[in-house]
Amino acid sequence: MKFVVSSMELLSHLQAISRVISNKNTLPILDNFLFSLNDGVLEITASDLESTLITSINLENADGSGEIAVPARILNDTLKEFAEIPLTFEIDTNSLVVVIQSESGKFTIMGQNGAEFPQLPEIKDDQKQELEIDGEILLSGITKTLFATADDELRPVMNGVFMELSEDDTTFVASDAHKLVRYKRTDIAAGSASSFILPKKPAGLLKNILPKEENMVKLEFDDRNASFTLTNYKMVCRLVEGNYPSYNSVIPTDNPFRMTIDRVEFYNALRRVSVFSNQASNLVKLSLTGNQLTVSAQDIDFSISGTERLNCQYEGDDMEIGFKSTFLIEILANLPSSDVVLEMSDPTRAGIILPATTENESEDILMLLMPMMINA
């Protein structure tokens, strides 16, 4: 088989799907891209068994059909060194020799039998659920929650984004038991109630390819696998098995103390003050009196401390509460509004952080952070 393709176009597709390839593949064939040519369409597949990414390129100049596995690293490294030029690929599917020709050069790579590449997992028809979702909404749901997922080998259900579909809305949830994010959209509704846990790696792959997507994304899933079909990409991944914890039960409902503050000022003050926190705990203390917030941190071992005062609007009794600064900074970085609201009940119960205003009425975002003990 033979085809001509733009070097830059091919490289951009390969770089998007090469993120799926693991450094520690159990099968040597997974160190390759699977090239499949049919009717002038080149399909390229990369996989780590758990997740598979497929991209397609429409070719104007193609001859023949077939499939071959091509070493991913050498192909990527070669294409990076080319400017924008047409490349001619000549592939002998019998000898598995791949010849790449440019105007002035010729490069030969040894491929492998494409039949050895793992088959794509099937979504079972009798269990299949389907949904069309706006690419921008899906990207927003993943981006807002992915940072809060855990790395917990003992509780794998926490290592992904929980997608809960209902007839009225769709909810994205992520938590590592210290922080929790719940992102709800009322402008996506499924025909029936269902849910699944999308693992962290495929969620990150989607986050990378969704910004270029302008059309609706077709989502199909059963009890084991999920498939996301975009205009030029398709991703199939194995879902996390197990039941996600009841996240609503950990969100406190009665929070009488409420602080409203400029998000960027709060974020920058935390970043400055957290430099002086204990490196092991990263504890920062928030002291609220009247309409003033004092952010402080200290490391007794090195005799250093930092304090900063900020104006805020506060309703409630005077209060001191401690949080892990890295988590609080991360939460503030992922909230979209100019002002944020921190709702609390007492120093031992979780604080809820919300945007003070929402531009999109169909969007509901809530972030929760567990406090830390303040040593008297």
C-alpha positions in Angstrom: 0.0 0.0 0.0 1.1 3.5 -0.7 0.0 7.0 0.4 1.1 10.7 0.5 0.5 12.7 3.7 1.6 16.1 5.1 4.4 15.6 7.6 3.0 18.2 10.1 -0.6 16.9 9.9 0.6 13.3 10.5 2.8 14.4 13.4 0.0 16.4 15.1 -2.3 13.3 15.0 0.4 11.0 16.2 1.4 13.3 19.1 -2.3 13.5 20.2 -2.6 9.7 20.4 0.9 8.8 21.4 0.1 10.0 25.0 -1.8 6.7 25.4 1.3 4.6 24.9 2.8 3.4 28.2 6.5 3.3 29.0 6.0 -0.1 30.6 4.0 -2.0 28.0 3.5 -5.7 28.7 3.1 -6.5 25.0 5.9 -5.3 22.7 3.4 -4.7 19.9 1.9 -1.8 22.0 5.1 0.2 21.4 3.8 0.7 17.9 1.1 2.6 16.1 -1.3 0.5 14.0 -1.7 2.0 10.5 -4.8 0.9 8.7 -5.6 2.2 5.1 -9.0 1.7 3.5 -10.7 3.7 0.8 -8.4 6.7 1.1 -8.8 7.0 4.9 -5.7 6.3 7.1 -6.7 5.2 10.6 -4.0 5.2 13.2 -4.4 3.4 16.6 -2.4 3.6 19.8 -3.2 1.5 22.9 -2.1 0.4 26.3 -4.8 -2.3 26.6 -6.7 -0.2 29.1 -7.3 2.7 26.8 -7.2 2.9 23.0 -7.1 6.1 20.9 -7.9 6.1 17.2 -7.4 9.0 14.8 -8.3 9.2 11.1 -6.8 11.3 8.2 -8.5 11.7 4.8 -5.9 11.2 2.1 -6.1 12.7 -1.4 -3.4 10.4 -2.7 -3.6 6.8 -1.6 -3.4 3.4 -3.2 -4.2 0.0 -1.9 -5.3 -1.1 1.5 -4.0 -3.1 4.5 -2.6 -2.7 8.0 0.8 -2.6 9.6 2.3 -1.8 13.1 4.9 0.9 12.9 7.4 1.7 15.8 6.0 4.8 17.6 9.1 6.4 19.0 11.2 6.3 15.8 8.3 7.6 13.7 7.6 10.4 16.1 11.2 11.4 16.4 11.7 11.3 12.6 8.6 13.5 11.9 9.6 16.1 14.4 12.7 16.9 12.3 10.7 17.7 9.1 9.3 21.0 8.1 5.9 21.1 6.5 6.4 18.8 3.4 4.6 15.9 1.7 5.9 12.5 2.6 5.3 9.3 0.6 4.8 6.1 2.6 5.4 2.8 0.7 4.5 -0.2 2.7 5.1 -3.8 1.7 2.6 -5.8 3.9 4.4 -9.1 3.1 8.0 -8.1 4.1 6.7 -5.4 6.6 9.1 -2.9 5.3 8.0 0.8 5.5 9.8 3.2 3.2 9.3 7.0 3.8 10.3 9.2 1.0 10.7 13.0 1.0 12.0 15.2 -1.9 15.6 14.6 -0.9 15.6 11.6 1.4 14.6 8.0 1.9 14.1 6.3 5.3 13.4 2.7 6.0 11.6 1.3 9.1 10.8 -2.3 9.9 7.2 -2.7 10.9 5.3 -5.6 12.5 2.3 -7.7 11.6 -0.8 -5.5 12.3 -2.9 -8.6 13.1 -0.9 -8.9 16.4 -2.3 -5.6 17.6 -5.0 -6.1 20.3 -8.6 -6.0 19.1 -10.8 -3.0 20.2 -13.1 -4.0 23.0 -16.8 -4.2 22.1 -19.5 -2.3 23.9 -22.2 -4.9 24.5 -25.4 -4.1 22.6 -27.7 -5.5 25.3 -26.2 -3.2 28.0 -25.2 -0.2 25.8 -26.3 3.3 26.8 -25.8 6.2 24.4 -25.7 9.9 24.8 -24.7 12.9 22.7 -22.8 15.5 24.6 -21.4 18.9 23.6 -17.6 18.7 23.4 -17.2 21.9 25.3 -19.4 20.7 28.2 -17.6 17.4 28.4 -14.2 19.2 28.4 -15.4 21.6 31.1 -16.7 18.7 33.3 -13.4 16.8 33.0 -11.2 20.0 33.5 -13.1 21.1 36.6 -12.9 17.7 38.3 -9.7 15.9 37.1 -7.4 17.7 39.5 -9.3 16.3 42.5 -9.0 12.6 41.6 -7.0 10.4 44.0 -3.9 8.1 43.5 -5.1 5.3 45.8 -4.2 1.7 45.0 -6.4 0.5 47.8 -9.5 2.3 46.6 -9.3 2.4 42.8 -12.9 3.8 42.5 -11.4 7.2 43.8 -8.9 7.2 40.9 -11.3 8.6 38.3 -14.0 11.0 37.4 -17.5 9.7 38.4 -20.1 10.6 35.7 -23.7 10.4 37.0 -26.4 10.7 34.3 -30.0 11.3 35.1 -33.1 12.5 33.3 -32.7 16.1 34.5 -28.9 16.6 34.6 -25.4 15.2 34.4 -23.0 15.4 37.3 -19.2 15.0 37.3 -17.6 14.2 40.6 -14.0 13.7 41.8 -12.5 13.3 45.3 -9.4 12.1 47.0 -11.0 12.1 50.5 -9.5 15.5 51.3 -11.1 17.5 48.6 -14.2 17.0 46.5 -15.5 18.6 43.4 -19.1 18.3 42.2 -19.8 19.8 38.7 -23.4 19.6 37.6 -24.9 20.5 34.2 -28.6 20.8 33.7 -28.3 21.2 29.9 -27.3 17.6 29.4 -29.8 14.9 30.3 -29.8 11.2 29.6 -32.9 9.1 28.8 -32.4 7.1 32.0 -30.4 7.2 35.2 -26.9 5.6 34.9 -23.3 6.2 35.9 -19.7 5.1 35.4 -16.2 5.9 36.6 -13.9 7.3 33.9 -10.2 6.5 34.9 -7.8 9.3 35.3 -5.6 8.5 32.2 -8.3 8.4 29.6 -9.9 11.5 31.2 -6.6 13.3 30.7 -6.4 12.0 27.1 -9.9 13.5 26.4 -8.8 16.7 28.0 -6.1 16.9 25.5 -8.1 16.2 22.3 -11.4 17.9 23.2 -10.3 21.6 22.8 -10.2 21.0 19.0 -13.6 19.5 18.9 -16.5 21.7 17.5 -19.2 19.0 17.1 -21.2 16.8 19.5 -19.4 13.9 21.1 -21.1 10.5 20.9 -20.7 8.6 24.2 -21.5 4.9 24.5 -20.9 2.7 27.5 -21.7 -0.6 29.2 -20.7 -2.0 32.5 -17.0 -2.4 31.5 -16.1 -0.1 28.7 -16.8 3.4 27.4 -16.4 4.8 23.9 -16.1 8.5 23.0 -16.5 9.3 19.3 -15.3 12.7 18.1 -14.9 14.1 14.5 -11.3 12.9 14.0 -10.8 10.8 17.1 -12.3 7.8 18.9 -11.3 6.7 22.4 -12.3 3.4 23.9 -11.3 2.7 27.5 -12.0 0.3 30.3 -14.0 1.8 33.2 -13.1 1.5 36.8 -15.1 -1.3 38.4 -16.9 -0.8 41.7 -19.3 1.6 43.3 -18.5 5.2 43.8 -18.9 6.4 47.5 -22.1 8.4 48.3 -20.6 11.8 47.8 -23.7 13.8 48.7 -23.6 12.5 52.3 -20.3 14.2 52.9 -21.4 17.6 51.8 -22.5 19.6 54.8 -25.9 21.3 54.3 -26.0 23.7 57.3 -23.2 26.2 57.0 -24.1 29.4 58.8 -20.7 31.2 58.4 -20.1 32.7 55.0 -17.2 34.6 53.6 -17.1 36.3 50.2 -13.7 37.4 48.8 -11.9 38.3 45.6 -10.6 35.0 44.2 -7.4 36.3 42.7 -6.4 38.3 45.8 -7.1 35.3 48.0 -5.2 32.9 45.6 -2.1 35.2 45.4 -2.1 35.8 49.2 -2.2 32.0 49.8 0.6 31.4 47.4 2.8 34.0 49.2 2.0 32.9 52.7 2.2 29.2 52.0 5.9 29.6 51.3 6.3 30.0 55.1 4.2 26.9 56.0 5.6 23.7 57.4 6.8 21.6 54.4 5.3 18.4 55.7 1.8 19.8 56.5 1.4 22.8 54.2 -0.9 24.2 56.9 -2.3 27.7 56.5 -4.6 29.3 59.1 -7.5 31.5 58.1 -8.7 33.9 60.9 -12.0 35.7 60.3 -12.9 38.8 62.3 -15.5 41.3 61.1 -14.8 41.9 57.5 -11.2 41.0 57.6 -9.4 37.7 56.8 -5.9 37.0 58.1 -4.0 34.3 56.3 -1.0 33.0 58.3 1.5 30.2 58.2 4.6 29.3 60.2 7.3 26.7 60.3 8.6 26.4 63.9 11.5 24.2 62.9 13.0 27.1 60.8 11.6 30.0 62.8 9.8 31.5 59.8 6.3 32.8 59.5 4.1 34.8 57.1 0.9 36.8 57.6 -1.3 38.7 55.2 -4.6 40.6 55.8 -7.3 40.8 53.2 -10.7 42.5 53.1 -13.7 40.3 52.6 -17.4 40.2 53.4 -18.1 37.9 56.3 -21.3 36.8 58.0 -20.8 34.9 61.2 -18.9 34.6 64.5 -15.2 35.1 64.7 -13.5 31.9 63.6 -10.1 30.2 63.0 -9.8 27.3 60.6 -6.8 25.5 59.0 -6.5 24.1 55.5 -3.8 22.4 53.5 -2.5 25.3 51.3 -1.7 23.2 48.2 -5.3 21.9 48.1 -6.9 25.3 48.7 -4.7 27.0 46.0 -5.6 24.2 43.6 -9.3 24.7 44.2 -9.1 28.4 43.7 -7.2 27.9 40.5 -10.0 25.8 39.1 -12.9 28.1 40.0 -14.1 30.4 37.2 -15.6 33.4 39.0 -14.0 36.7 40.1 -15.3 36.3 43.7 -15.6 33.1 45.7 -17.7 32.1 48.7 -16.4 30.0 51.5 -19.1 28.4 53.6 -18.3 26.9 57.0 -19.9 25.7 60.2 -17.0 25.0 62.6 -13.2 24.4 62.4 -13.6 20.6 62.4 -16.1 20.3 59.5 -15.5 20.6 55.8 -15.5 24.1 54.1 -17.5 24.5 50.9 -16.1 26.8 48.2 -18.4 28.1 45.5 -18.3 30.8 42.8 -20.1 33.9 44.0 -21.7 34.3 40.6 -22.2 32.0 37.7 -22.3 33.2 34.1 -24.0 30.0 32.9 -27.4 29.2 34.6 -27.2 25.6 33.6 -23.8 25.1 35.5 -23.6 24.3 39.2 -20.1 23.9 40.7 -19.3 23.0 44.3 -15.9 22.3 45.8 -15.3 20.9 49.3 -12.1 20.9 51.4 -11.6 19.1 54.7 -9.9 21.2 57.4 -6.7 20.5 59.3 -6.1 20.7 63.0 -4.6 24.0 64.1 -2.0 23.3 66.8 -2.6 25.7 69.7 
